[in-house]
Amino acid sequence: MKPILAKSAAVGGAPFPRQLGYRMPAEWEPHRATWLAWPRNPETWPAPLEAVQEIWVKFIVALSAGEEVCLLVNDERAHHGAMSWLTAAGAVMERTVFYTIPTVDVWIRDYGPTFLTREERGPLALIDWIFNAWGGKYLDYVQEEGVNPALAARLGVPVFSPGIVLEGGSIDVNGLGTCLTTEQCLLNPNRNPRLSRSQIEQILGDYLNVCRIIWLDQGIAGDDTDGHIDDIARFVNPTTVVCCLEEDSADENYAPLKENYERLQAAADQDGRKLNVVTLPMPGQVVAEGKRLPASYVNFYIANGIVLVPTYDHPNDRRALGILGELFPDRKVLGVPCRVLVPGMGAIHCVTQQEPLP
């Protein structure tokens, strides 16, 4: 099916998703599916590619128990290889759907779509942001710009194109009108140098249907995305945010994370209510090949019935899982070892994208 193109008022068309009743749901709202891309780029990780693919098998086995998993593969060979692994591991194959859509890499949170829903006819749509490879850092990745049109054509849903650079990992919403983001990323001149803060806020409001933007300062050390929010603070329910806080005052993350925590404590939601702010520890300094990596427990993924949480073989793993277990009493909180994954400069949330249930 061909996608239904919806003109963007940001580039001269109308109307906005907000005007049509669309919104970006919170991640904990019911999913129809989770989207992933099968790992294929051996240059991304120092570990053997098979070790990374084993983590994807863990993801899909866990996710397919409660929702459909849509897996992008580059060709038939990758399709059959992944299918063999998943069948042997016990994934629910009736809920595992393969799409032959070529990708450079797995970071579908950033180059993939932002899904929207509404209660009226035609309940699902997607936003196709401009992806410029995290501020032009990795030029090969600009090829990922073709993923969303191909995906939308398969789904046959409306596509909104705001005409601005944005990655999915840079925003987080509570589904009721409040959005978290960072100044380091969205105000970075390597994204949208001609847009002011107020113009960016207007576009987020028009396309995500939010009315309150909470700006945090900067991200964690080693994050090549220029401070994505999904490594530092996330909504876990409409009024509660978890944020990471470094306890070692000598660590380079100590001051910026303390600043973010203080901003959250002073912030209010779309109704003017103070947020409930819960802190998560950090997993120490995770290093590979002499380089600090963006390791954080905040990079979890909320799915139907489960929460997948990155772990790093650190004593704080148990603490983080315990805190999140209390915050998600109706979901199974599952730790997934990510020391092999994070050298690729991301973890679980970075490689997943939720499609809400219309």
Helices and strands as residue ranges (DSSP letters): E 4-6, G 9-11, G 18-20, E 31-37, H 49-63, E 68-73, H 76-89, G 93-95, E 96-100, H 108-111, E 114-117, E 124-127, H 133-136, G 139-146, H 147-155, E 158-160, G 168-170, E 172-173, E 178-182, H 183-186, H 197-208, E 212-216, G 229-231, E 233-237, E 240-244, H 254-266, E 276-280, E 287-288, E 291-292, E 301-303, E 306-311, H 316-327, E 332-337, G 342-344, G 349-351, E 353-356
